[in-house]
Amino acid sequence: MPNITQTKPVSDFMSIDACEHDIFQAEVYRKLREAEIQAGSTTKRYTHNEIMTRLQGIIDGK
């Protein structure tokens, strides 16, 4: 039988919202790292305007 005094207090557990935030943040950092690796494999670079124009075309169905 476990000793109750040795268990982790409830206040030390992460809330679901905090856990979901940590998972989301880890996913963003992972994707940014993937983008850095991919960018390192080419010398082609895009300007902000090139990206935004292309995205707007996709949204507008062009």
PyRosetta script that sets phi, psi and omega in degrees:
from pyrosetta import init, pose_from_sequence

init()
pose = pose_from_sequence("MPNITQTKPVSDFMSIDACEHDIFQAEVYRKLREAEIQAGSTTKRYTHNEIMTRLQGIIDGK")
pose.set_psi(1, 129.2)
pose.set_omega(1, -177.8)
pose.set_phi(2, -69.7)
pose.set_psi(2, 151.2)
pose.set_omega(2, 177.4)
pose.set_phi(3, -83.2)
pose.set_psi(3, 117.7)
pose.set_omega(3, -175.9)
pose.set_phi(4, -59.1)
pose.set_psi(4, -33.6)
pose.set_omega(4, -177.4)
pose.set_phi(5, -69.9)
pose.set_psi(5, -14.4)
pose.set_omega(5, -179.3)
pose.set_phi(6, -97.3)
pose.set_psi(6, -2.4)
pose.set_omega(6, 179.8)
pose.set_phi(7, -81.9)
pose.set_psi(7, 161.0)
pose.set_omega(7, -177.8)
pose.set_phi(8, -73.0)
pose.set_psi(8, 132.5)
pose.set_omega(8, 177.7)
pose.set_phi(9, -64.4)
pose.set_psi(9, 148.9)
pose.set_omega(9, -178.5)
pose.set_phi(10, -57.3)
pose.set_psi(10, -34.9)
pose.set_omega(10, -176.7)
pose.set_phi(11, -66.4)
pose.set_psi(11, -16.0)
pose.set_omega(11, 179.5)
pose.set_phi(12, -85.1)
pose.set_psi(12, -8.8)
pose.set_omega(12, -179.8)
pose.set_phi(13, -82.6)
pose.set_psi(13, 144.5)
pose.set_omega(13, -178.8)
pose.set_phi(14, -80.3)
pose.set_psi(14, 140.6)
pose.set_omega(14, 176.5)
pose.set_phi(15, -70.2)
pose.set_psi(15, 161.6)
pose.set_omega(15, 178.5)
pose.set_phi(16, -61.8)
pose.set_psi(16, -41.8)
pose.set_omega(16, 179.2)
pose.set_phi(17, -61.5)
pose.set_psi(17, -43.4)
pose.set_omega(17, 179.6)
pose.set_phi(18, -65.7)
pose.set_psi(18, -39.1)
pose.set_omega(18, 178.5)
pose.set_phi(19, -65.2)
pose.set_psi(19, -45.0)
pose.set_omega(19, 178.6)
pose.set_phi(20, -62.9)
pose.set_psi(20, -38.2)
pose.set_omega(20, 177.4)
pose.set_phi(21, -62.6)
pose.set_psi(21, -44.7)
pose.set_omega(21, 179.0)
pose.set_phi(22, -62.8)
pose.set_psi(22, -40.7)
pose.set_omega(22, 178.9)
pose.set_phi(23, -65.0)
pose.set_psi(23, -44.5)
pose.set_omega(23, 178.4)
pose.set_phi(24, -60.8)
pose.set_psi(24, -45.2)
pose.set_omega(24, -178.9)
pose.set_phi(25, -63.3)
pose.set_psi(25, -41.1)
pose.set_omega(25, 177.8)
pose.set_phi(26, -63.2)
pose.set_psi(26, -38.7)
pose.set_omega(26, 178.5)
pose.set_phi(27, -64.6)
pose.set_psi(27, -42.7)
pose.set_omega(27, 178.8)
pose.set_phi(28, -62.0)
pose.set_psi(28, -47.7)
pose.set_omega(28, 179.8)
pose.set_phi(29, -62.5)
pose.set_psi(29, -37.0)
pose.set_omega(29, 178.2)
pose.set_phi(30, -64.2)
pose.set_psi(30, -44.2)
pose.set_omega(30, 179.4)
pose.set_phi(31, -66.9)
pose.set_psi(31, -37.4)
pose.set_omega(31, 175.8)
pose.set_phi(32, -63.8)
pose.set_psi(32, -39.8)
pose.set_omega(32, 178.3)
pose.set_phi(33, -64.8)
pose.set_psi(33, -42.2)
pose.set_omega(33, 176.6)
pose.set_phi(34, -59.5)
pose.set_psi(34, -41.2)
pose.set_omega(34, 179.5)
pose.set_phi(35, -65.4)
pose.set_psi(35, -39.1)
pose.set_omega(35, 177.3)
pose.set_phi(36, -62.1)
pose.set_psi(36, -43.2)
pose.set_omega(36, 179.4)
pose.set_phi(37, -64.4)
pose.set_psi(37, -44.8)
pose.set_omega(37, 179.3)
pose.set_phi(38, -63.8)
pose.set_psi(38, -41.0)
pose.set_omega(38, 179.6)
pose.set_phi(39, -64.3)
pose.set_psi(39, -30.8)
pose.set_omega(39, 179.0)
pose.set_phi(40, -70.9)
pose.set_psi(40, -13.8)
pose.set_omega(40, -177.2)
pose.set_phi(41, -91.9)
pose.set_psi(41, -1.0)
pose.set_omega(41, -178.7)
pose.set_phi(42, -147.3)
pose.set_psi(42, 160.0)
pose.set_omega(42, 176.3)
pose.set_phi(43, -99.9)
pose.set_psi(43, -5.1)
pose.set_omega(43, -179.5)
pose.set_phi(44, -69.4)
pose.set_psi(44, 130.6)
pose.set_omega(44, 177.3)
pose.set_phi(45, -129.0)
pose.set_psi(45, 149.9)
pose.set_omega(45, -179.3)
pose.set_phi(46, -117.6)
pose.set_psi(46, 142.1)
pose.set_omega(46, 176.1)
pose.set_phi(47, -81.5)
pose.set_psi(47, 165.2)
pose.set_omega(47, 177.1)
pose.set_phi(48, -58.5)
pose.set_psi(48, -44.3)
pose.set_omega(48, -178.9)
pose.set_phi(49, -63.1)
pose.set_psi(49, -38.6)
pose.set_omega(49, 177.9)
pose.set_phi(50, -61.7)
pose.set_psi(50, -44.6)
pose.set_omega(50, -179.4)
pose.set_phi(51, -65.6)
pose.set_psi(51, -48.3)
pose.set_omega(51, -176.8)
pose.set_phi(52, -66.0)
pose.set_psi(52, -37.5)
pose.set_omega(52, 177.5)
pose.set_phi(53, -64.1)
pose.set_psi(53, -43.6)
pose.set_omega(53, 179.5)
pose.set_phi(54, -65.4)
pose.set_psi(54, -43.1)
pose.set_omega(54, 179.0)
pose.set_phi(55, -64.0)
pose.set_psi(55, -40.9)
pose.set_omega(55, 178.6)
pose.set_phi(56, -64.2)
pose.set_psi(56, -37.4)
pose.set_omega(56, 176.0)
pose.set_phi(57, -62.1)
pose.set_psi(57, -39.8)
pose.set_omega(57, 178.4)
pose.set_phi(58, -65.3)
pose.set_psi(58, -43.9)
pose.set_omega(58, -179.9)
pose.set_phi(59, -63.9)
pose.set_psi(59, -41.2)
pose.set_omega(59, -178.9)
pose.set_phi(60, -78.7)
pose.set_psi(60, -7.1)
pose.set_omega(60, 178.7)
pose.set_phi(61, 79.0)
pose.set_psi(61, 25.7)
pose.set_omega(61, -179.7)
pose.set_phi(62, -90.7)
pose.dump_pdb("model.pdb")
